[in-house]
Amino acid sequence: MTELNKSNNQNTDPDIAADGNMHSQQVSIKSWSQKLLVVILCVASFYGGWKSYESNMVNECTANGGKMIEGQRTMLCQSL
C-alpha cells in the first residue's frame, strides 16, 4: 500500500526537481518572455487602433467635402 502511495505521489512536472525545488530560472524566463510578448501585442494593438481612427477621420472629412490639412501635431479638416 505504501509503494502505491509513493508511486502516485511522484512528481512528473519537469520544472520541479526530485527534491521538490522549482527550477526558478526556467519559470522566470518563461514569465518574462510572456510579459514581453503581451507588451509588444498591446503596443501593436494601440498603434493599429490609432491608425484606424486616423484613417476613419480622413475618410469622413473627404466624404463631407473637406480637405485634410496637416498642422504641427494635429490634422485638421477644412471645409471647401
C-alpha positions as CSV (number, residue, x, y, z in Angstrom):
1,M,0.0,0.0,0.0
2,T,2.8,2.4,0.8
3,E,4.5,1.7,-2.5
4,L,1.3,2.5,-4.3
5,N,1.0,5.8,-2.5
6,K,4.6,6.7,-3.2
7,S,4.2,6.0,-6.9
8,N,1.0,8.1,-7.1
9,N,2.7,11.0,-5.3
10,Q,5.7,11.2,-7.5
11,N,6.0,14.4,-9.4
12,T,6.1,14.3,-13.2
13,D,6.4,18.0,-13.7
14,P,9.8,18.8,-15.5
15,D,10.0,22.2,-13.8
16,I,10.1,20.6,-10.3
17,A,13.3,18.8,-9.3
18,A,13.3,15.5,-7.4
19,D,13.8,17.3,-4.1
20,G,10.7,19.4,-4.7
21,N,12.5,22.7,-5.6
22,M,11.3,24.6,-8.6
23,H,13.7,25.5,-11.4
24,S,13.1,29.2,-10.9
25,Q,15.3,30.3,-13.8
26,Q,13.2,28.4,-16.4
27,V,10.0,29.8,-14.9
28,S,11.4,33.3,-14.8
29,I,12.5,33.2,-18.4
30,K,9.0,32.0,-19.4
31,S,7.2,34.7,-17.5
32,W,9.5,37.5,-18.8
33,S,9.1,36.3,-22.4
34,Q,5.3,36.2,-21.9
35,K,5.3,39.7,-20.4
36,L,7.4,41.0,-23.3
37,L,5.0,39.4,-25.8
38,V,2.0,41.0,-24.1
39,V,3.6,44.4,-24.1
40,I,4.5,44.1,-27.8
41,L,1.0,43.0,-28.6
42,C,-0.5,45.9,-26.6
43,V,1.7,48.4,-28.4
44,A,0.8,46.9,-31.8
45,S,-2.9,47.0,-30.9
46,F,-2.7,50.6,-29.8
47,Y,-0.8,51.7,-32.9
48,G,-3.2,49.8,-35.2
49,G,-6.3,51.4,-33.5
50,W,-4.8,54.8,-33.6
51,K,-4.0,54.5,-37.4
52,S,-7.5,53.1,-38.0
53,Y,-9.1,56.1,-36.2
54,E,-6.9,58.5,-38.1
55,S,-7.9,56.8,-41.4
56,N,-11.6,57.0,-40.5
57,M,-11.4,60.7,-39.7
58,V,-9.7,61.4,-43.1
59,N,-12.4,59.3,-44.9
60,E,-15.2,61.2,-43.0
61,C,-13.6,64.5,-43.8
62,T,-13.3,63.8,-47.5
63,A,-16.8,62.3,-47.7
64,N,-18.2,65.6,-46.3
65,G,-16.3,67.6,-49.0
66,G,-13.5,68.7,-46.8
67,K,-9.7,68.6,-47.2
68,M,-7.2,67.4,-44.6
69,I,-4.6,70.0,-43.5
70,E,-1.6,68.9,-41.5
71,G,-0.7,71.1,-38.5
72,Q,2.4,70.7,-36.4
73,R,0.9,67.9,-34.2
74,T,-2.6,67.6,-35.5
75,M,-4.6,67.1,-38.7
76,L,-7.4,69.5,-39.4
77,C,-10.4,69.1,-41.7
78,Q,-11.1,72.3,-43.7
79,S,-14.4,72.7,-45.5
80,L,-14.1,73.8,-49.1
